[in-house]
Amino acid sequence: MRAEIITVGSEIILGSILNTNAQYLTRRLGEIGIEVLYHTSLRDNKEQLKHVIENGLKRVDLLIFTGGLGPTADDFTKEVVSETLGLRLYLDNNIKNSIKSYFDKTNKTMTSNNIKQAYIPEGSKPIKNDIGTAPGIFIEWQDKILVLLPGPPREMKLMFNKYVIPLIKQDYIIREATIKTIGIGESYLETILKDIINSRGNPSIATYASEGVVDIKVVAKGNNEEEVDLLLKETIEKIRNKIPENIYSYNNETIEEVVFKLLKEKNFKIAFAESCTGGLIASKFTKIPGVSEVFDRGIVTYSNVSKIEELNVRKSTIKKHGAVSKKVAMEMAKGLLEKSNVDIALSITGLAGPSTGSENKPVGLIFIGIATKEKLITIESRLSGDRESIQNKASLKAFNELRKFLINM
Amino acid sequence: MRAEIITVGSEIILGSILNTNAQYLTRRLGEIGIEVLYHTSLRDNKEQLKHVIENGLKRVDLLIFTGGLGPTADDFTKEVVSETLGLRLYLDNNIKNSIKSYFDKTNKTMTSNNIKQAYIPEGSKPIKNDIGTAPGIFIEWQDKILVLLPGPPREMKLMFNKYVIPLIKQDYIIREATIKTIGIGESYLETILKDIINSRGNPSIATYASEGVVDIKVVAKGNNEEEVDLLLKETIEKIRNKIPENIYSYNNETIEEVVFKLLKEKNFKIAFAESCTGGLIASKFTKIPGVSEVFDRGIVTYSNVSKIEELNVRKSTIKKHGAVSKKVAMEMAKGLLEKSNVDIALSITGLAGPSTGSENKPVGLIFIGIATKEKLITIESRLSGDRESIQNKASLKAFNELRKFLINM
């Protein structure tokens, strides 16, 4: 099956935002064996949209639209698709009720233009939107498939993975596995993986780098489950043997989720003391539902006086070694452990920039401390990038050090 | 002039990289008054490229290509464009010599396929590449313009700004302004803006919603700067009069940056006490460079015991009213103000979900407390969405309440 991804909306075409939807959908489609031939982006313009639809119907089998399903007057993807295919729109009472109950639940007033979202083309299937009001639409028309998805990436992704993939899956079997790695560069990783990639390209192996971490995606194709599972298993085993230290998950978990699971296994409570990351570590950790089982508290000691008052860091230590130092990281972790009565305490101090670095303490220098009743360790690291990038890499590094510490306990 | 940006190459269409070239070119073209109607991305495939060129010639006046000008066999943008337009390629000796001298200068060996880059279509202008080997191509064909640029963003940007803009500049002026709003839904906003939007189409007004906030983009066109600036000013004034309370920035700032500026103006220090947002407020705030001028500390009191120990919340208050209550939010803010000696303290407690809601305390219920030496207020709110969305909206709400509090002081 050959696909085109059509992004409707001015945010993309005016350059306000990057087209991450097209990238995401292309990857996911590739993983289930559907080749994407074109990306097309256009404005909220009915005539142009009609032209793009007609074009797409001529050149591909599957058209996936994102955007233009909202309640406002310049949302009309559904209307123009229906018109172009010659399908009548009718009011679906189930959708109307579910939109109404969404508004009731959130104590907002439903305006009349929200009703627009409850109309769907005849012969189409509405696709549930678990976290928003705009339903998606699945249309089989002649020998073509058209899928209409909402524009907001979170809604689009959830809907696509949960409801659309089962509808467009091919008849051979595809299984994928994601191996998540940290602390290893993408180009070095590619060199390592070269031997593993076989000449047939099955399984296919691709790497996707994002700040600080690289995902390895292995996709195996075959005629039955045993064949595919064996292929995947063998390949994962080969990769594991090459980089055992750098893999933190085989189950698509974030590194903070891995830490959460390790803490739960050990029945440990944790607390964080953050300086340069400014609450990012606590914030990432508390995105995990149920984290209160293991997370007690976090202290963002941004000023020097707060480090002293909150964590019992000695004034003299800051004076002698500076706030960004191994010693201060140690005292932060120790002070936090003592005051909060948790099983394990993590501290971090560093220079996120952009200014205030010096020759022997450059921007990107960080110190991490980990304390338990039995042990106190510190890790020094130098990170690169702008302020936000350093904060993000520092938080990943902190979780990775925690992961290694907990595994080796 | 109406334009289409055509991105040729597998990196984009396989999802390996984001299409930053299309975004960059769209913004730059918009700034000089050229409207981009379409982005199209496709693989290195001759037949598909030809199809895309023919399509583009039918629907726009200016086609800008990036990618496919390199020396390898799957670089053929120039060849396919020439073939489609019926133009012969000829060897340009100047280009050949400049490629040769580039190789001499960089001590690299020139391979025979680099000569391919010295061929240009008859009647076209080569465009100089100051930092690479592939020249760009400028073609005027019938009433259309086709511009071929290299794919690497650094080469593309330099070439576009230095050599292409002078060739395609329009004689009218375009200016845009962004008005950032919070606490008002997109569809309700559209109803309010209806009179202003319907007036003439110039300036154009568009709304872009992302979780919790809506941006209003105003774009004005005219013959000279005074005319355009006046149009923008008048429109912004009209919008301001309709929703004075909801606008937090005219300068593309985030709401936390606005709060940062207000605190700096008042020479105030701030501290945060977070429960349901788990450090997100502190984390967003500390993404701002130089925030240490106003930010003292943050306390993430996730467990009940930490609320008692860190913020002096009374055990009896939690027992009587629950951790998610107006009373606890008040005591958190008050306790934080007293212990940290800041000028203003913000607290937040709520239910981010996904579970543990009840009938009178549903998921999404939050309480915000703001304390100064003179004043202590609380705000109750009900938010919708999944855990992450509630946390995000809660943090925006907290910054907005701070903004309003500081403005009305």
Interface residues (C-beta under 8 A of the other chain):
Chain A: T7 S10 E11 I12 I13 L14 G15 S16 I17 L18 N19 T20 A22 Q23 Y24 T26 R27 G30 V36 L37 Y38 H39 T40 S41 L42 R43 N45 Q48 H51 V52 N55 R59 G70 P71 T72 A73 D74 Y102 K105 T106 N107 K108 T111 N113 N114 I131 P152 R154 A206 Y208 F272 E274 T277 G278 G279 L280 I281 A282 S283 F285 T286 K287 P289 V291 S292 F295 D296 R297 G298 I299 V300 T301 Y302 S303 V305 S306 E309 E310 K339 S340 A352 G353 P354 S355 R387 E388 Q391
Chain B: T7 I12 I13 L14 G15 S16 I17 L18 N19 T20 A22 Q23 Y24 L25 T26 R27 G30 V36 L37 Y38 H39 T40 S41 L42 R43 N45 Q48 H51 V52 N55 R59 G185 E186 S187 Y188 E190 T191 A206 T207 Y208 A209 S210 E211 K217 F272 E274 T277 G278 G279 L280 I281 A282 S283 F285 T286 K287 P289 V291 S292 F295 D296 R297 G298 I299 V300 T301 Y302 S303 V305 S306 E309 E310 K339 S340 A352 G353 P354 S355 G364 R382 L383 S384 G385 D386 R387 E388 S389 Q391
